[in-house]
Amino acid sequence: MIKMINRVLLAGAVFALVACSSTKQSGADVLIDDLESSEFSTENDDDGVLTGGLGDGNGVSGSGIDGGDSFALEELNNPDSPLSERIIYFPVDSNVIGDEYTGMVEAHARFLAENPDINIILEGHTDERGSREYNLALGERRAQSVSDFLLLQGASSSQTETVSYGEERPAQSGQSEAFWGQNRRVEILYINN
């Protein structure tokens, strides 16, 4: 019962935050996008969101993408690495992570476990069908299910934050399953505090 009350309160808080926000986050959160420089750098993109990268000096070691190997920080932008994949799609009205995404999410969990100074935001999204309140709660459940999976695989709870945008930030606009399927997702955003 307490768990249910906490989820309702959390959904209400998320609803309030989303209602007050219509643009991307900026400020202290820095997306880890540009990993080519050896120093940490930031720049504004077209939306005013700070983007930047972490250099070699932050203690990240190892390389590779196989089983038990460590991931180097550069693997975040290596298109052949599971770390370059950061979107999990969901079936209608579901927050169950599909089998096709477990390897990718496990790779992110291992990377986070090896790099306790790196944090992520898990953004939950839905398609436009359903009420705004339902979609905010479903987006939160989706983000939370990815967070729970990451924690079970070794990531720390202090490294993950969840937020739901419900139907407010669609990836695609349109009135068919092809469009709606692209909107039912959780996006993994790496940040630096």
Secondary structure, DSSP 8 states (H G I E B T S, - for coil): -HHHHHHHHHHHHHHHHHHH--S---SS-EEE----SSS-EEEE-TTS-EEEE--GGG-------STT----GGGGG-TTSGGG--EEE--TT-----HHHHHHHHHHHHHHHH-TT-EEEEEEE--S-S-HHHHHHHHHHHHHHHHHHHHHTT--GGGEEEEEEETSS-SS--SSHHHHHHHSEEEEEEEE-
